């Protein structure tokens, strides 16, 4: 009976880690799309003979998103390894600060993106 609980706990830990990986990949791809879209707009403006407006902020936001995805997957790996050790020792401690930090940073980045879109819309219109 105890072995089945142990296996269940470790498998749940692995599924949680894979969720961290999937989320991290999505954030990296999202960041790449933000940065690439800015570069594509600049190239289109040059092709049309126009002096392109600076899209540097979009590129920076994309790079920040890519960096955040990399940091998140490392944090997920550290959390996975810590949880695995705790499960082996029989004294599991639920995540605290890391969950709060990821939530706060994601909300702040989302607000920054919304603010940037609002700014771009106002400056173009």
FIROBA-418987 format. One record per atom (N, C-alpha, C): z negated, x, y negated; atom name. Coordinates in nm, 4 decimals. Each point is the difference from the previous one (the first is absolute). Layout:
<atoms>
+----------+----------+----------+----+
|        w |        u |        v | at |
+----------+----------+----------+----+
|        Z |        X |        Y | CA |
...
+----------+----------+----------+----+
</atoms>
This chain:
<atoms>
+----------+----------+----------+----+
|        w |        u |        v | at |
+----------+----------+----------+----+
|   0.0000 |   0.0830 |   0.1192 |  N |
|   0.0000 |  -0.0830 |  -0.1192 | CA |
|   0.0000 |   0.0875 |  -0.1256 |  C |
|  -0.0833 |   0.1050 |   0.0000 |  N |
|  -0.0082 |   0.0859 |  -0.1179 | CA |
|   0.1307 |   0.0729 |  -0.0256 |  C |
|   0.0706 |   0.0433 |   0.1056 |  N |
|   0.1272 |   0.0693 |  -0.0166 | CA |
|   0.1045 |  -0.0883 |  -0.0654 |  C |
|   0.0000 |  -0.1308 |   0.0338 |  N |
|   0.0980 |  -0.0897 |  -0.0605 | CA |
|  -0.0289 |  -0.0190 |  -0.1488 |  C |
|  -0.1275 |  -0.0059 |  -0.0380 |  N |
|  -0.0356 |  -0.0096 |  -0.1420 | CA |
|   0.0382 |   0.1277 |  -0.0739 |  C |
|  -0.0236 |   0.1126 |   0.0620 |  N |
|   0.0345 |   0.1283 |  -0.0613 | CA |
|   0.1509 |   0.0093 |  -0.0204 |  C |
|   0.0752 |  -0.0356 |   0.1012 |  N |
|   0.1461 |   0.0035 |  -0.0110 | CA |
|   0.0472 |  -0.0974 |  -0.1081 |  C |
|  -0.0577 |  -0.1199 |  -0.0036 |  N |
|   0.0368 |  -0.0990 |  -0.1017 | CA |
|  -0.0257 |   0.0537 |  -0.1403 |  C |
|  -0.1142 |   0.0631 |  -0.0201 |  N |
|  -0.0350 |   0.0548 |  -0.1312 | CA |
|   0.0958 |   0.1118 |  -0.0416 |  C |
|   0.0327 |   0.0869 |   0.0940 |  N |
|   0.0920 |   0.1103 |  -0.0331 | CA |
|   0.1419 |  -0.0518 |  -0.0264 |  C |
|   0.0431 |  -0.0990 |   0.0759 |  N |
|   0.1318 |  -0.0573 |  -0.0240 | CA |
|   0.0049 |  -0.0703 |  -0.1364 |  C |
|  -0.1090 |  -0.0668 |  -0.0373 |  N |
|  -0.0060 |  -0.0635 |  -0.1324 | CA |
|   0.0052 |   0.1066 |  -0.1100 |  C |
|  -0.0655 |   0.1123 |   0.0229 |  N |
|   0.0034 |   0.1100 |  -0.0963 | CA |
|   0.1427 |   0.0522 |  -0.0150 |  C |
|   0.0714 |   0.0133 |   0.1116 |  N |
|   0.1388 |   0.0469 |  -0.0059 | CA |
|   0.0896 |  -0.1001 |  -0.0729 |  C |
|  -0.0202 |  -0.1300 |   0.0248 |  N |
|   0.0790 |  -0.1013 |  -0.0703 | CA |
|  -0.0267 |   0.0050 |  -0.1504 |  C |
|  -0.1237 |   0.0217 |  -0.0360 |  N |
|  -0.0341 |   0.0109 |  -0.1417 | CA |
|   0.0675 |   0.1211 |  -0.0621 |  C |
|  -0.0001 |   0.1114 |   0.0708 |  N |
|   0.0677 |   0.1192 |  -0.0511 | CA |
|   0.1497 |  -0.0262 |  -0.0175 |  C |
|   0.0606 |  -0.0661 |   0.0966 |  N |
|   0.1426 |  -0.0303 |  -0.0111 | CA |
|   0.0281 |  -0.0928 |  -0.1183 |  C |
|  -0.0927 |  -0.0875 |  -0.0326 |  N |
|   0.0156 |  -0.0845 |  -0.1199 | CA |
|  -0.0026 |   0.0869 |  -0.1255 |  C |
|  -0.0869 |   0.1018 |  -0.0031 |  N |
|  -0.0027 |   0.0949 |  -0.1121 | CA |
|   0.1354 |   0.0708 |  -0.0105 |  C |
|   0.0553 |   0.0404 |   0.1141 |  N |
|   0.1286 |   0.0702 |   0.0005 | CA |
|   0.1106 |  -0.0914 |  -0.0521 |  C |
|   0.0053 |  -0.1238 |   0.0495 |  N |
|   0.1033 |  -0.0938 |  -0.0461 | CA |
|  -0.0107 |  -0.0251 |  -0.1503 |  C |
|  -0.1201 |  -0.0176 |  -0.0482 |  N |
|  -0.0201 |  -0.0229 |  -0.1430 | CA |
|   0.0419 |   0.1223 |  -0.0797 |  C |
|  -0.0352 |   0.1164 |   0.0476 |  N |
|   0.0365 |   0.1241 |  -0.0688 | CA |
|   0.1509 |   0.0184 |  -0.0059 |  C |
|   0.0670 |  -0.0279 |   0.1108 |  N |
|   0.1464 |   0.0115 |   0.0025 | CA |
|   0.0610 |  -0.0976 |  -0.1004 |  C |
|  -0.0512 |  -0.1216 |  -0.0056 |  N |
|   0.0518 |  -0.0991 |  -0.0945 | CA |
|  -0.0192 |   0.0471 |  -0.1441 |  C |
|  -0.1138 |   0.0599 |  -0.0304 |  N |
|  -0.0262 |   0.0481 |  -0.1358 | CA |
|   0.0913 |   0.1170 |  -0.0340 |  C |
|   0.0237 |   0.0897 |   0.0943 |  N |
|   0.0913 |   0.1128 |  -0.0232 | CA |
|   0.1414 |  -0.0510 |  -0.0244 |  C |
|   0.0457 |  -0.0920 |   0.0830 |  N |
|   0.1357 |  -0.0543 |  -0.0156 | CA |
|   0.0117 |  -0.0757 |  -0.1320 |  C |
|  -0.1011 |  -0.0748 |  -0.0351 |  N |
|  -0.0019 |  -0.0716 |  -0.1281 | CA |
|   0.0099 |   0.0984 |  -0.1159 |  C |
|  -0.0750 |   0.1078 |   0.0060 |  N |
|   0.0055 |   0.1023 |  -0.1047 | CA |
|   0.1368 |   0.0642 |  -0.0096 |  C |
|   0.0599 |   0.0266 |   0.1154 |  N |
|   0.1342 |   0.0578 |  -0.0004 | CA |
|   0.0993 |  -0.0974 |  -0.0635 |  C |
|  -0.0135 |  -0.1283 |   0.0330 |  N |
|   0.0909 |  -0.1005 |  -0.0562 | CA |
|  -0.0158 |  -0.0088 |  -0.1520 |  C |
|  -0.1222 |   0.0057 |  -0.0496 |  N |
|  -0.0233 |  -0.0042 |  -0.1450 | CA |
|   0.0688 |   0.1192 |  -0.0662 |  C |
|  -0.0250 |   0.1183 |   0.0518 |  N |
|   0.0585 |   0.1206 |  -0.0580 | CA |
|   0.1503 |   0.0035 |   0.0128 |  C |
|   0.0516 |  -0.0393 |   0.1141 |  N |
|   0.1448 |   0.0033 |   0.0223 | CA |
|   0.0724 |  -0.1022 |  -0.0870 |  C |
|  -0.0599 |  -0.1146 |  -0.0213 |  N |
|   0.0601 |  -0.1022 |  -0.0844 | CA |
|   0.0150 |   0.0519 |  -0.1431 |  C |
|  -0.1001 |   0.0698 |  -0.0492 |  N |
|   0.0069 |   0.0565 |  -0.1354 | CA |
|   0.1123 |   0.1025 |  -0.0098 |  C |
|   0.0125 |   0.0834 |   0.1014 |  N |
|   0.1062 |   0.1005 |   0.0007 | CA |
|   0.1371 |  -0.0678 |   0.0068 |  C |
|   0.0117 |  -0.1037 |   0.0808 |  N |
|   0.1270 |  -0.0725 |   0.0130 | CA |
|   0.0398 |  -0.0650 |  -0.1327 |  C |
|  -0.0959 |  -0.0566 |  -0.0704 |  N |
|   0.0302 |  -0.0598 |  -0.1310 | CA |
|   0.0475 |   0.1051 |  -0.0996 |  C |
|  -0.0615 |   0.1157 |   0.0031 |  N |
|   0.0404 |   0.1086 |  -0.0890 | CA |
|   0.1428 |   0.0457 |   0.0318 |  C |
|   0.0316 |   0.0119 |   0.1277 |  N |
|   0.1343 |   0.0407 |   0.0404 | CA |
|   0.1036 |  -0.1052 |  -0.0378 |  C |
|  -0.0337 |  -0.1274 |   0.0135 |  N |
|   0.0905 |  -0.1078 |  -0.0377 | CA |
|   0.0295 |   0.0045 |  -0.1502 |  C |
|  -0.1042 |   0.0224 |  -0.0801 |  N |
|   0.0203 |   0.0083 |  -0.1444 | CA |
|   0.0908 |   0.1177 |  -0.0360 |  C |
|  -0.0179 |   0.1129 |   0.0641 |  N |
|   0.0876 |   0.1161 |  -0.0248 | CA |
|   0.1439 |  -0.0296 |   0.0403 |  C |
|   0.0153 |  -0.0690 |   0.1137 |  N |
|   0.1339 |  -0.0343 |   0.0480 | CA |
|   0.0722 |  -0.0911 |  -0.0999 |  C |
|  -0.0762 |  -0.0863 |  -0.0658 |  N |
|   0.0580 |  -0.0913 |  -0.0986 | CA |
|   0.0145 |   0.0650 |  -0.1376 |  C |
|  -0.0326 |   0.1280 |  -0.0104 |  N |
|   0.0150 |   0.0725 |  -0.1254 | CA |
|  -0.1105 |  -0.0246 |  -0.0996 |  C |
|  -0.1101 |  -0.0525 |   0.0435 |  N |
|  -0.1127 |  -0.0275 |  -0.0893 | CA |
|  -0.1035 |   0.1104 |   0.0137 |  C |
|  -0.0737 |   0.0182 |  -0.1058 |  N |
|  -0.1122 |   0.0941 |   0.0060 | CA |
|  -0.1158 |  -0.0726 |   0.0686 |  C |
|  -0.0388 |   0.0444 |   0.1187 |  N |
|  -0.1042 |  -0.0745 |   0.0730 | CA |
|  -0.1350 |   0.0092 |  -0.0694 |  C |
|  -0.0711 |  -0.1142 |   0.0044 |  N |
|  -0.1381 |  -0.0003 |  -0.0482 | CA |
|  -0.0860 |   0.0754 |   0.1008 |  C |
|  -0.1068 |   0.0509 |  -0.0468 |  N |
|  -0.0906 |   0.0730 |   0.0889 | CA |
|  -0.0615 |  -0.0965 |   0.1013 |  C |
|   0.0077 |   0.0345 |   0.1246 |  N |
|  -0.0639 |  -0.0785 |   0.1054 | CA |
|  -0.1079 |   0.0835 |   0.0669 |  C |
|  -0.0492 |   0.0988 |  -0.0730 |  N |
|  -0.0976 |   0.0914 |   0.0560 | CA |
|  -0.1248 |  -0.0666 |   0.0521 |  C |
|  -0.0432 |  -0.1077 |  -0.0659 |  N |
|  -0.1216 |  -0.0668 |   0.0449 | CA |
|   0.0199 |  -0.0618 |   0.1382 |  C |
|   0.1175 |  -0.0549 |   0.0241 |  N |
|   0.0273 |  -0.0568 |   0.1323 | CA |
|  -0.0041 |   0.1084 |   0.1079 |  C |
|   0.0575 |   0.1138 |  -0.0320 |  N |
|  -0.0010 |   0.1106 |   0.0958 | CA |
|  -0.1440 |   0.0448 |   0.0258 |  C |
|  -0.0800 |   0.0107 |  -0.1046 |  N |
|  -0.1400 |   0.0398 |   0.0165 | CA |
|  -0.0778 |  -0.1034 |   0.0814 |  C |
|   0.0255 |  -0.1280 |  -0.0259 |  N |
|  -0.0699 |  -0.1042 |   0.0772 | CA |
|   0.0414 |   0.0067 |   0.1468 |  C |
|   0.1271 |   0.0274 |   0.0249 |  N |
|   0.0453 |   0.0164 |   0.1378 | CA |
|  -0.0673 |   0.1177 |   0.0680 |  C |
|  -0.0098 |   0.1123 |  -0.0718 |  N |
|  -0.0656 |   0.1181 |   0.0585 | CA |
|  -0.1488 |  -0.0256 |   0.0241 |  C |
|  -0.0637 |  -0.0725 |  -0.0914 |  N |
|  -0.1418 |  -0.0345 |   0.0193 | CA |
|  -0.0158 |  -0.0865 |   0.1250 |  C |
|   0.0921 |  -0.0950 |   0.0184 |  N |
|  -0.0066 |  -0.0858 |   0.1177 | CA |
|   0.0202 |   0.0801 |   0.1285 |  C |
|   0.0951 |   0.0919 |  -0.0019 |  N |
|   0.0233 |   0.0844 |   0.1181 | CA |
|  -0.1248 |   0.0830 |   0.0293 |  C |
|  -0.0567 |   0.0612 |  -0.1019 |  N |
|  -0.1214 |   0.0793 |   0.0169 | CA |
|  -0.1148 |  -0.0870 |   0.0540 |  C |
|  -0.0125 |  -0.1218 |  -0.0535 |  N |
|  -0.1065 |  -0.0904 |   0.0465 | CA |
|   0.0181 |  -0.0349 |   0.1472 |  C |
|   0.1246 |  -0.0196 |   0.0434 |  N |
|   0.0254 |  -0.0279 |   0.1411 | CA |
|  -0.0398 |   0.1162 |   0.0893 |  C |
|   0.0286 |   0.1219 |  -0.0457 |  N |
|  -0.0379 |   0.1185 |   0.0772 | CA |
|  -0.1524 |   0.0125 |   0.0068 |  C |
|  -0.0659 |  -0.0190 |  -0.1130 |  N |
|  -0.1466 |   0.0066 |  -0.0031 | CA |
|  -0.0589 |  -0.1080 |   0.0900 |  C |
|   0.0614 |  -0.1189 |  -0.0012 |  N |
|  -0.0525 |  -0.1102 |   0.0800 | CA |
|   0.0098 |   0.0290 |   0.1493 |  C |
|   0.1105 |   0.0588 |   0.0450 |  N |
|   0.0113 |   0.0278 |   0.1434 | CA |
|  -0.0992 |   0.1090 |   0.0417 |  C |
|  -0.0257 |   0.0964 |  -0.0876 |  N |
|  -0.1006 |   0.1024 |   0.0305 | CA |
|  -0.1389 |  -0.0638 |   0.0053 |  C |
|  -0.0290 |  -0.0891 |  -0.0955 |  N |
|  -0.1290 |  -0.0706 |   0.0012 | CA |
|  -0.0137 |  -0.0836 |   0.1271 |  C |
|   0.1089 |  -0.0638 |   0.0424 |  N |
|  -0.0026 |  -0.0782 |   0.1230 | CA |
|  -0.0279 |   0.0864 |   0.1219 |  C |
|   0.0612 |   0.1193 |   0.0033 |  N |
|  -0.0244 |   0.0917 |   0.1118 | CA |
|  -0.1454 |   0.0456 |   0.0011 |  C |
|  -0.0524 |   0.0348 |  -0.1169 |  N |
|  -0.1408 |   0.0424 |  -0.0069 | CA |
|  -0.0932 |  -0.1125 |   0.0440 |  C |
|   0.0307 |  -0.1224 |  -0.0438 |  N |
|  -0.0817 |  -0.1148 |   0.0386 | CA |
|   0.0092 |  -0.0243 |   0.1506 |  C |
|   0.1202 |   0.0126 |   0.0561 |  N |
|   0.0194 |  -0.0178 |   0.1441 | CA |
|  -0.0831 |   0.1005 |   0.0789 |  C |
|   0.0077 |   0.1268 |  -0.0404 |  N |
|  -0.0727 |   0.1047 |   0.0728 | CA |
|  -0.1518 |  -0.0186 |  -0.0124 |  C |
|  -0.0452 |  -0.0404 |  -0.1188 |  N |
|  -0.1436 |  -0.0244 |  -0.0202 | CA |
|  -0.0466 |  -0.1172 |   0.0862 |  C |
|   0.0769 |  -0.1067 |   0.0022 |  N |
|  -0.0358 |  -0.1171 |   0.0798 | CA |
|   0.0010 |   0.0322 |   0.1485 |  C |
|   0.0999 |   0.0794 |   0.0427 |  N |
|   0.0057 |   0.0397 |   0.1418 | CA |
|  -0.1257 |   0.0769 |   0.0388 |  C |
|  -0.0418 |   0.0928 |  -0.0855 |  N |
|  -0.1224 |   0.0775 |   0.0294 | CA |
|  -0.1224 |  -0.0907 |   0.0018 |  C |
|  -0.0070 |  -0.0936 |  -0.0957 |  N |
|  -0.1137 |  -0.0918 |  -0.0030 | CA |
|  -0.0039 |  -0.0888 |   0.1239 |  C |
|   0.1167 |  -0.0465 |   0.0431 |  N |
|   0.0042 |  -0.0835 |   0.1206 | CA |
|  -0.0445 |   0.0791 |   0.1223 |  C |
|   0.0407 |   0.1269 |   0.0072 |  N |
|  -0.0419 |   0.0842 |   0.1125 | CA |
|  -0.1502 |   0.0235 |  -0.0008 |  C |
|  -0.0596 |   0.0077 |  -0.1199 |  N |
|  -0.1445 |   0.0203 |  -0.0114 | CA |
|  -0.0783 |  -0.1306 |   0.0101 |  C |
|   0.0685 |  -0.1126 |  -0.0060 |  N |
|  -0.0676 |  -0.1290 |   0.0091 | CA |
|  -0.0674 |  -0.0433 |  -0.1279 |  C |
|   0.0416 |   0.0519 |  -0.1141 |  N |
|  -0.0607 |  -0.0402 |  -0.1276 | CA |
|   0.1075 |  -0.0189 |  -0.1073 |  C |
|   0.0674 |  -0.1117 |   0.0071 |  N |
|   0.1104 |  -0.0305 |  -0.0907 | CA |
|  -0.0510 |  -0.0443 |  -0.1368 |  C |
|   0.0603 |   0.0537 |  -0.1050 |  N |
|  -0.0286 |  -0.0395 |  -0.1379 | CA |
|   0.1286 |  -0.0573 |  -0.0597 |  C |
|  -0.0005 |  -0.1240 |  -0.0484 |  N |
|   0.1225 |  -0.0569 |  -0.0573 | CA |
|   0.0414 |   0.0724 |  -0.1282 |  C |
|   0.1291 |  -0.0071 |  -0.0292 |  N |
|   0.0532 |   0.0639 |  -0.1207 | CA |
|  -0.0607 |  -0.0668 |  -0.1227 |  C |
|  -0.0261 |   0.0785 |  -0.1000 |  N |
|  -0.0547 |  -0.0547 |  -0.1240 | CA |
|   0.0837 |   0.0415 |  -0.1181 |  C |
|  -0.0252 |   0.1185 |  -0.0491 |  N |
|   0.0613 |   0.0488 |  -0.1227 | CA |
|   0.1512 |   0.0096 |   0.0080 |  C |
|   0.0538 |   0.0429 |   0.1130 |  N |
|   0.1452 |   0.0206 |   0.0098 | CA |
|   0.0747 |  -0.1317 |  -0.0158 |  C |
|  -0.0545 |  -0.1079 |   0.0524 |  N |
|   0.0635 |  -0.1306 |  -0.0147 | CA |
|  -0.0027 |  -0.0435 |  -0.1467 |  C |
|  -0.1130 |   0.0203 |  -0.0657 |  N |
|  -0.0107 |  -0.0332 |  -0.1422 | CA |
|   0.0964 |   0.0838 |  -0.0832 |  C |
|   0.0081 |   0.1283 |   0.0293 |  N |
|   0.0876 |   0.0902 |  -0.0754 | CA |
|   0.1468 |  -0.0381 |   0.0149 |  C |
|   0.0437 |  -0.0267 |   0.1219 |  N |
|   0.1398 |  -0.0390 |   0.0224 | CA |
|   0.0305 |  -0.1307 |  -0.0731 |  C |
|  -0.0917 |  -0.0944 |   0.0040 |  N |
|   0.0200 |  -0.1277 |  -0.0681 | CA |
|   0.0104 |   0.0182 |  -0.1508 |  C |
|  -0.0905 |   0.0769 |  -0.0578 |  N |
|  -0.0002 |   0.0215 |  -0.1444 | CA |
|   0.1255 |   0.0737 |  -0.0445 |  C |
|   0.0381 |   0.1055 |   0.0712 |  N |
|   0.1190 |   0.0757 |  -0.0376 | CA |
|   0.1272 |  -0.0829 |   0.0147 |  C |
|   0.0084 |  -0.0807 |   0.1048 |  N |
|   0.1167 |  -0.0861 |   0.0177 | CA |
|   0.0083 |  -0.1030 |  -0.1123 |  C |
|  -0.1109 |  -0.0590 |  -0.0359 |  N |
|  -0.0005 |  -0.0975 |  -0.1097 | CA |
|   0.0389 |   0.0656 |  -0.1322 |  C |
|  -0.0532 |   0.1188 |  -0.0274 |  N |
|   0.0347 |   0.0700 |  -0.1240 | CA |
|   0.1472 |   0.0377 |  -0.0045 |  C |
|   0.0536 |   0.0460 |   0.1118 |  N |
|   0.1422 |   0.0353 |   0.0032 | CA |
|   0.0861 |  -0.1239 |  -0.0181 |  C |
|  -0.0386 |  -0.1100 |   0.0615 |  N |
|   0.0731 |  -0.1255 |  -0.0173 | CA |
|  -0.0017 |  -0.0460 |  -0.1450 |  C |
|  -0.1153 |   0.0107 |  -0.0650 |  N |
|  -0.0091 |  -0.0367 |  -0.1414 | CA |
|   0.0841 |   0.0928 |  -0.0865 |  C |
|   0.0017 |   0.1299 |   0.0331 |  N |
|   0.0819 |   0.0953 |  -0.0750 | CA |
|   0.1482 |  -0.0330 |   0.0147 |  C |
|   0.0435 |  -0.0345 |   0.1203 |  N |
|   0.1394 |  -0.0385 |   0.0206 | CA |
|   0.0342 |  -0.1277 |  -0.0768 |  C |
|  -0.0896 |  -0.0971 |   0.0036 |  N |
|   0.0234 |  -0.1246 |  -0.0744 | CA |
|   0.0075 |   0.0279 |  -0.1500 |  C |
|  -0.0896 |   0.0837 |  -0.0496 |  N |
|   0.0027 |   0.0363 |  -0.1419 | CA |
|   0.1275 |   0.0724 |  -0.0370 |  C |
|   0.0463 |   0.0876 |   0.0867 |  N |
|   0.1240 |   0.0730 |  -0.0267 | CA |
|   0.1193 |  -0.0952 |  -0.0039 |  C |
|   0.0057 |  -0.0927 |   0.0950 |  N |
|   0.1089 |  -0.0980 |  -0.0002 | CA |
|  -0.0025 |  -0.0845 |  -0.1257 |  C |
|  -0.1183 |  -0.0401 |  -0.0432 |  N |
|  -0.0142 |  -0.0771 |  -0.1236 | CA |
|   0.0499 |   0.0821 |  -0.1194 |  C |
|  -0.0386 |   0.1251 |  -0.0043 |  N |
|   0.0431 |   0.0904 |  -0.1082 | CA |
|   0.1525 |   0.0174 |  -0.0008 |  C |
|   0.0588 |   0.0204 |   0.1166 |  N |
|   0.1453 |   0.0190 |   0.0080 | CA |
|   0.0711 |  -0.1267 |  -0.0435 |  C |
|  -0.0497 |  -0.1150 |   0.0440 |  N |
|   0.0617 |  -0.1280 |  -0.0387 | CA |
|  -0.0067 |  -0.0203 |  -0.1512 |  C |
|  -0.1135 |   0.0308 |  -0.0598 |  N |
|  -0.0153 |  -0.0154 |  -0.1461 | CA |
|   0.0900 |   0.0977 |  -0.0760 |  C |
|   0.0125 |   0.1221 |   0.0495 |  N |
|   0.0798 |   0.0992 |  -0.0724 | CA |
|   0.1506 |  -0.0266 |   0.0134 |  C |
|   0.0423 |  -0.0648 |   0.1076 |  N |
|   0.1410 |  -0.0318 |   0.0175 | CA |
|   0.0397 |  -0.1303 |  -0.0699 |  C |
|  -0.0961 |  -0.0898 |  -0.0141 |  N |
|   0.0316 |  -0.1321 |  -0.0542 | CA |
|  -0.0316 |  -0.0147 |  -0.1404 |  C |
+----------+----------+----------+----+
</atoms>
